[in-house]
Amino acid sequence: MNCEALWELFLATGLPEAYALYRLLREEEAREIKTA
């Protein structure tokens, strides 16, 4: 699942879990960009 889809899920549901997953995914992407 990409960040945009996860963000839309968060906006649709307002679930803290969805936001936590979104943050985790963003951190992983940032690490990949730095190491690339």
C-alpha positions in Angstrom: 0.0 0.0 0.0 1.4 3.4 -1.0 1.4 6.5 1.2 -1.4 8.2 -0.7 -3.7 5.3 -0.3 -2.8 5.0 3.4 -3.3 8.7 3.9 -6.8 8.5 2.2 -7.6 5.6 4.6 -6.6 7.7 7.6 -8.7 10.7 6.4 -11.6 8.4 5.8 -11.5 6.6 9.1 -9.6 8.9 11.4 -8.0 5.8 13.0 -4.8 6.5 15.0 -3.5 3.1 13.7 -3.7 4.2 10.1 -1.8 7.4 11.0 0.9 5.4 12.8 1.2 3.1 9.8 1.5 6.1 7.5 4.3 7.6 9.7 6.1 4.3 9.7 5.9 4.1 5.9 7.1 7.6 5.5 10.2 6.9 7.7 11.0 3.8 5.7 10.8 5.8 2.4 13.0 8.5 3.8 15.6 5.9 4.8 15.5 4.3 1.4 16.0 7.7 -0.3 19.0 8.5 1.9 20.7 5.1 1.3 19.9 5.1 -2.5 
